[in-house]
Amino acid sequence: YAVLDNITPEFEPVEISGAAKKDKKEIDSIVRFVRSQEKLILYGIGKDCSGLLERLAIAEQARILFCDKKAAQGECMFFGQRVLAPQELCDKYQEYNILITSSMYGSGILRELKDLGVSSDRITCNTVQLWESGR
C-alpha cells in the first residue's frame, strides 16, 4: 500500500463521440440564444431548466422569468421567483420570447401554448437534454 502513494494516475485523452459533440453544439447554441434575449421566459421548471440555469451567470439568471403548468394550480416558486401560469403569457407578457426548456415534452407544450393563442413566432423549443445524469 505504501507504494501507491508514489503513483500518479495518467489518463489518455478521451474522444467525444459524434452524438456528444452534436449535443454540446446544441447546448452552446441554446445558451447563446438565452444570453441574447432581453425579455425571455423559460417554460418548464424541470431538470432541463435547472441544467440551463447552471450554465448561466447569476446576472443572466436574474433577468429571466419562469412559466410552468404547475403555476396554474396555485402559487409556485422557482429560483426565488414566482412562476407564471401559462395563461399569463397571452396578456401581460406578450413582448417576451419563450424558450420551452423540456427536451422530452417540448412538442406537447408547444401545442398547448398555440392552443392558448401564443404566437409561434415567440416560441423556441429545446431538443437536447440540458442536465447531466451523473448529478
Secondary structure, 3 states (H helix, E strand, C coil): CHHHHHCCCCCCCCCCCHHHHHHHHHHHHHHHHHHHCCCEEEECCCHHHHHHHHCCCHHHHHCEEEECHHHHHCCCEECCEECECHHHHHCCCCCCEEEECCCCCHHHHHHHHHHHCCCHHHEEECCCCCCCCCC
